Amino acid sequence: KKKKLIIKTMANNKSALKRIKIAERNRLQNRYYKASARTLIKLFVKQLETYKVSKSQNDRAKAQTLLNSIYSLLDKGCKKKVYHRNTAARKKAQLAAQLKNT
């Protein structure tokens, strides 16, 4: 079920109104991807802290699962032009390094 966007603007023509609607739709989509990525990264860092203390392979596996989810989300965001490809690559490399160095 699609939500109807309520936009209060004074567009001068139909094409301007359409661009405003598209920009708002994209803004909401971008916000979803970026917020989800930040949340998963926080969970990943918390899981790494748990793994540092316990040194349990089960905790490392959970961290790896979270890392895979983050990779997936960043790649999808990159495909939809939410992230620049270098930004997504940099984030993935930094997270992988964090896991490797624990």
N, C-alpha and C positions, 0 to 999 in steps of 0.2 A: 504494500500500500504506500503510495507516494504522498509525501507531505507537500502541501501547496505553500510556496514561499510568499509571504506577505511583504511586499516592497512598497514603501512610500517614497516615491521620487517624482521628480518632474522631468521626465525624459521628453526630448523634443520630437522624437519620431519613433516608429516601431522598432527600428534596428537598434536604437540607443536603449530602449526598454529591454529588448532581448539581451543585449550585452550586459546590462545591469543584472538581469536574472541569472545569466550564466556565471557572471563573476561571483554572485552570492552563493550559488550552488557549489562552485569550485572552492570558495573560501571555507564552506562548511566541511567539504570533503577533505581539504588540506588539514583543517583543524582536527578532524577525526584521526587521520594518519599520524600526525605529529604528537597528539596527546597520547595515543595508544603506544607509540614508540617510547615516549618518555616514561610511561607507566611500566612497560616491560623492562626498560633499562634499570629503573629503580628496583624492581623485583630481582633482576639479575645480580645487581650489586649486593643486595641483601643476601641472596643465596650464596654469593662468593664469600661474604663474611662468615656465613654459617660453615661453609666448606673449609675455610682457613682454620677455624677453631676445631672442627671435628675430624678433618682429613678422611672423611668417609667417602667411599666411591659412590654411594647412593646420592650424596649431596652434590658430587661433581656431575653425576648423570642428570640431576635436576637442573643444574646450571647450564649444562650443554643443551638440554631440551629448551630452556628459556632462550638461549643464544640462537638456536635454530628458528624459534618463533620470531625473534627480533630480525634475523636475516630475512625471513620471508616478508615481514611487514615493510622493511626498508626497500626490498627489491620491488614489491608491489607499488610502494610510494614513488619509487624511481621511475617505474614504468608509466605511472599516471602523472609524471612531471611535478610531484609534490616536492621531491628532493632532486637536486642535481646529482648526477651519477658519481661525481667525485666526493660529494658530501656523504652520500650513502656508503661509499667504499671506505672513506676515512672512519666513519662511525663503526663499521663492521670490523675494521682492522684494529681499532683501539679496544673494542670489546674482546676480540679474540686474544689480544695481547694480555689483557687483564686475566683472562682465564688461564692462559699459558703460564703466566708468572706466579700463579698461586700454588 
